[in-house]
Every structure is written in structure tokens, then in C-alpha cells.
């Protein structure tokens, strides 16, 4: 009977072996020789398991084969030690996916299923997501996301060392992601340039969490230290374009033999010193630093304590700025002859006596006209002037009440988080930070797996209470990252706050980080809804909406 689950709570290994924290095994690269030992020793049982894996018969699979009448295999990208990895198509959802396949009687089948299910429970968008983990028809297969627009770190490093800002983002994002995984009891144990992807927006995503180690039979007695040293190796390679061991690996040359581990700023000139020291602190076993980082959490804190490294200024922007400051109009071509001086404009003609007389006459007439007009105006005001009573100052000439001035600030009397399509709340404790007058504080949504709220809902928002029904001219919303947003006004004029989305109608929309929401027609309401409809990724790779400040004017 088919067994499938990506959200199973039970992730124990039913075969009796420990999936992630048993004795150390040997790590190998895809199709390459082993370049590093993980842990401290390898026992006889582990060796027999590896021997069984090598002896396993390869699966009779081919392009066009379908799994569960849904996943159509397209291209085999890896075939090793009795398992294979494929690029496939999910015909139900019409999207590309990746699939790892191995026989159900493979000695690693049970650990792979357990690892895949535990990784699926994490649900962190900084990792390539496990979509399905299945055992059926004598096969075990794991389905995961396929990111066609992302690039492996391997070709990026082959092209040259990364800029300091890019290397800083790499170690920052990867260390934070792995710290979050280890807090949930998950390890990677095989962090290499091939398992780190960079998206078009500059975010790094990690694939193969727990699953790749289970497929390879890799375990470690000190998984946190193993992953920390792997992050240090990635940073070292990003700074120097060399692998921090004597053997070549991952398309990169190793270090000179017999010299041991050298600091990155001694391998290549111009390396950022702070990042160089950070790489050595992460490579604890080889570098023997006095202040080592032995866990991803410690490494992430060390990165956060560094001064932030800003991205380099765009060469195009610098050239454009230079051209704007230096350009002074077209220069005529030089023909070789003598340069003629620019013609000097002739002086203005001298004023005649008649012209002066006319000027003084016109000035006298203007002064007389102004004096006469002022006298008539004063006489009219004395006869028909309005009383100083304030009740008269609030009326226009036709007796109608004067309209309130536009552009005046409206104080927000209160606000409430609004999540009618989810669990009913969205970070309620931080709501006051959205209108406290301090742009450094903010209200944040929960994090989601994509910009469309993970497909769970159409939006979330904040309901603002303006105290009474009044004219709303503009609502200015500040975000920490690009966000699409709508302004909705309550249809009812009652004192109770509406609690359903249908009670509000859209009056304006916009997108960006500083969004003015101005209704096309006059709007009067006590309750208005700031409704977020599309999110973007934060620096940590999560999809969140973060409202830093809201201002309302009449």
C-alpha cells in the first residue's frame, strides 16, 4: 500500500538505525572521489551499508517514465550508489520538480524517507522545499522544488572570487538558515558549492537538507561543527577561488601542498580582512583559532557583529553621475584654424529723456489707482463687514458650511491586525509599531513560502480606527521591502469595527516601499483597511510584509 507524506510527525527510522547522528561516514562529491571525512570514525556496520549500496542494482528507469501517474521523468542528472536523481515534470501542477529515486529494499531507503519528512516539516523558504516523500511499487522517491532561474555556487566560483558584499551575504544567509535548521534538530552534513543556489534577486537557497546526507550514508558525531566548517569552506572559496584543502575539489584548485591552511588574505591580495578572519574562525579543526565558531548559531552571531559591508556602487551609475557633472553642452569640432573668441553682446541702448518721463508718469498713475482702490475697499468693509463671532467664520458667502481643509494630519486612534482568511491573527502585539511615529520599528506579517502568501490566502492587513467618520484624503504607508497594497474603506458608518473583508471596498492601490494611497473620489470613513496583497523577500530569504509607518491626512 502506498505510503506518502510530507508533513508526517513521525520521522523516526523504522529500520533501527539512527538516520542523522550515528557514527561518521565518508562524504563524496557527485561523481567524484571523496575529499573530506565527516566525524571521527567509521564502523563496520557503516562499511557494510556502503557495500550494499554499491551492489544495489540500478533502477530500470528512462525519460518519459511516470511516478504515481503524475511525475514524468525528463532527464537523469545523477546516477550513483544505487540511487538516481532526475529533473521531472509535475503534470498535475504543470511545473518542473526534482526527484531522487532508489529501490525500497535499498539499505538507505528508510533513512531517506525519514530525512525527507523531517525536512518537509521545517518549511523554511531559505531551503529548497521537499514536496513529497513516497514509498510505492517497490520504489522510494523524494520530490523537491526545481529552481530553473537559480544558479549553483560552483559556476559562480569558477568565474572568479566573489565581491566582498556577495561573500558577506553568502555567509550571513547560509549561517542563519543552518542555525534555524539545527534548532529543529536537522543537519545538512554535505554543504558544498553544488548544494547552494543563488536566485536572480541575490538570495541564497540551500538544497538537500538532511536528504543528501541520507542518500550518501553520511553521518556525524558533531553535526553542528561539521556544517559550520562547511560554511567556512564556502566562504574561503568565495574569497580566494581555492578550496581550503590540499586536494582539488568542486572545480577549484586546492592549497599548495605542505603549507597547511593559510588565511584568505594571505592567499589573494585585496581580500576583506574581517571576512578572512571569519572564514578561519569557522574552519575550527584546521585553523585552530583561539576564538572559533563551532556552531552555525555562533557563526551567524559573529557575522551580525561585523560592520555591514555595503554593495559596490554601480559603474554605470558612477559614469552617469560623472557625465552629468562634467557635461556643458556640445563642443564644435576644431578645424585647425585660429579659435575665434565668442561674440560679446552689445550693451543696452541708453535711455532717452522721453523714456524717463513716460516711466515716471506710468508709476504715478499706478500709485494713484492703488490708493483709490484701497480707500473703496476699506469703505465697503466698514459698511458691510462681517462680525467677529466665530460662528460666522465657518460659513461661506452662500451660507453653506465650510469644508475641512485637506492635507491635515488625522490621528490614528487604534489599529488591529486583520487575517480573515487565515487563523484570525497576524502578529497582534506589534501592531502599534506601525503608527508610533518611529520608522525604525515595524509591524511584520508571518513569513510565507512565496510572494502570494504561500497560496494560503489573498492577503492580510491592518484596520485603522480614525475615531470618527471623516474625510480621508491620503494614507501614506512605509514598508521595509517592496510590497503591493490596497486601501479599503468601511462601507458602514457604525461605531463597531467591521470584521469581514466584504465590509470594506477598495478605494486605492499601489506598490513599493513608500506608497501613497490616494482615493480617486472623496472618501469618508471611520475605519480604513491597509490590505497587503503581494510580498517580497527579506534579507533572510523569507517572504514577509513589514509596515514601518502609516500616516493619514484629510
BELSULQUI-V976635 format. One record per residue. RES is the residue in one letter. D_LAST is the distance of its C-alpha to the last C-alpha in Angstrom with 2 decimals. Layout:
res->{RES RES}
d_last->{D_LAST D_LAST}
//
This chain:
res->{X X X X X X X X X X X X X X X X X X X X X X X X X X X X X X X X X X X X X X X X X X X X X X X X X X X X X X X X X X X X X X X X X X X X X X X X X X X X X X X X X X X X X X X X X X X X X X X X X X X X X X X X X X X X X X X X X X X X X X X X X X X X X X X X X X X X X X X X X X X X X X X X X X X X X X X X X X X X X X X X X X X X X X X X X X X X X X X X X X X X X X X X X X X X X X X X X X X X X X X X X X X X X X X X X X X X X X X X X X X X X X X X X X X X X X X X X X X X X X X X X X X X X X X X X X X X X X X X X X X X X X X X X X X X X X X X X X X X X X X X X X X X X X X X X X X X X X X X X X X X X X X X X X X X X X X X X X X X X X X X X X X X X X X X X X X X X X X X X X X X X X X X X X X X X X X X X X X X X X X X X X X X X X X X X X X X X X X X X X X X X X X X X X X X X X X X X X X X X X X X X X X X X X X X X X X X X X X X X X X X X X X X X X X X X X X X X X X X X X X X X X X X X X X X X X X X X X X X X X X X X X X X X X X X X X X X X X X X X X X X X X X X X X X X X X X X X X X X X X X X X X X X X X X X X X X X X X X X X X X X X X X X X X X X X X X X X X X X X X X X X X X X X X X X X X X X X X}
d_last->{65.25 62.21 60.12 56.54 53.58 50.83 49.38 52.60 52.68 56.40 56.91 60.37 63.21 65.62 68.45 68.96 67.98 65.02 62.49 60.68 62.47 66.18 68.62 67.58 68.28 68.44 65.41 66.07 63.98 63.59 67.04 67.92 70.06 68.87 67.39 66.59 67.68 65.08 66.07 69.51 72.07 72.82 74.99 77.56 75.45 72.68 75.27 76.66 73.18 72.73 76.14 75.33 72.14 74.08 76.71 74.19 74.71 71.89 70.06 71.03 67.59 66.71 63.86 62.83 63.72 61.22 60.33 59.30 59.21 55.82 56.09 58.06 59.62 59.22 60.53 62.34 60.92 63.08 66.37 67.76 69.68 69.69 66.00 64.05 60.44 59.06 56.16 55.55 53.30 51.66 52.39 50.31 47.03 48.19 47.61 49.88 51.03 53.65 56.55 59.16 62.32 65.43 68.21 67.75 71.01 69.87 70.20 66.55 65.11 64.24 62.58 60.56 59.25 58.40 56.65 54.61 53.43 52.48 50.56 48.72 47.58 45.83 43.15 41.94 40.46 42.17 45.42 46.70 46.41 49.49 48.96 52.25 55.50 58.36 62.06 63.87 67.00 68.52 65.57 62.80 59.77 56.38 53.52 50.73 47.86 48.83 46.54 47.70 45.12 46.09 48.92 51.49 51.82 55.49 55.08 52.34 54.81 57.61 55.68 55.47 53.94 50.19 47.94 47.24 43.59 44.75 47.48 45.05 42.74 45.86 47.20 43.81 42.81 46.34 47.06 43.83 44.55 48.17 47.26 45.12 48.06 50.59 48.52 49.10 52.79 52.75 54.48 54.86 58.20 58.19 55.33 56.50 54.92 55.48 53.34 50.21 48.01 45.27 42.60 41.03 37.94 40.27 40.28 43.70 44.92 48.19 50.51 53.49 52.35 55.40 56.63 58.22 60.16 61.39 62.51 64.45 65.83 64.26 63.88 63.51 64.38 61.46 58.66 55.96 58.15 59.11 55.51 54.64 57.59 56.62 53.14 54.95 57.19 54.25 52.71 56.17 56.62 53.16 54.05 57.68 58.23 61.11 61.72 62.47 65.94 69.22 69.17 67.10 64.42 61.50 62.48 62.34 65.33 66.25 67.04 70.43 73.10 74.39 71.54 69.42 65.63 64.36 60.90 58.67 58.35 62.17 62.37 60.06 58.89 55.21 54.23 51.34 53.18 50.70 50.78 54.56 54.95 52.64 54.82 57.93 56.48 55.72 59.22 60.70 64.12 65.06 63.44 64.30 61.39 61.34 57.68 57.52 54.71 56.41 53.49 50.40 48.29 50.00 49.59 45.86 45.47 47.59 45.41 42.23 43.96 44.61 42.43 40.17 41.75 39.36 39.99 41.92 40.15 40.65 43.58 41.89 38.79 41.16 43.19 40.19 39.00 42.55 42.77 39.55 40.83 44.41 44.10 44.84 45.62 48.70 52.09 54.99 57.92 60.83 63.99 66.47 67.16 66.29 62.61 61.77 59.53 56.29 56.88 55.82 53.82 55.87 54.97 53.24 55.80 56.79 55.36 58.06 58.76 57.60 54.22 53.67 54.61 52.15 49.32 50.03 50.38 46.99 45.35 47.08 45.94 42.28 42.55 44.19 41.57 38.76 40.68 41.35 37.77 36.62 39.33 38.34 34.66 35.67 38.06 35.47 33.05 35.92 36.94 33.70 31.15 28.53 28.99 27.24 26.23 22.49 22.42 23.18 20.48 17.78 19.50 19.95 23.51 23.82 23.01 19.76 16.94 14.45 10.96 8.08 7.35 4.95 5.07 5.26 6.38 6.54 10.28 12.05 14.82 17.11 17.96 21.05 23.03 23.56 26.89 27.93 30.40 32.20 33.38 30.23 29.06 27.97 28.40 26.78 27.87 25.77 22.41 21.13 21.90 19.02 16.43 18.86 17.82 21.17 21.34 25.06 24.66 23.60 23.74 26.33 27.52 31.24 33.28 34.48 37.34 35.39 31.99 31.79 31.99 35.76 35.75 34.99 31.52 28.78 26.13 24.66 21.24 19.00 17.30 14.28 14.13 10.91 13.37 12.60 11.40 7.90 5.56 4.68 4.40 6.59 8.91 11.53 14.85 17.97 21.44 24.91 26.43 25.54 23.90 22.75 19.67 17.79 14.44 15.41 13.86 16.18 18.03 19.04 17.34 19.91 19.79 21.72 20.33 21.49 24.17 25.08 23.74 24.34 21.83 18.96 18.53 17.57 14.59 14.85 17.42 18.72 21.33 22.33 21.82 18.44 16.46 13.09 12.13 10.32 11.12 13.55 12.70 9.84 9.49 9.45 10.96 11.97 13.71 12.89 15.79 16.19 19.58 22.03 24.54 26.81 27.99 30.02 32.86 32.53 35.11 37.21 37.43 35.33 32.56 29.54 25.75 24.56 20.89 20.71 17.08 13.68 10.41 6.96 3.79 0.00}
//
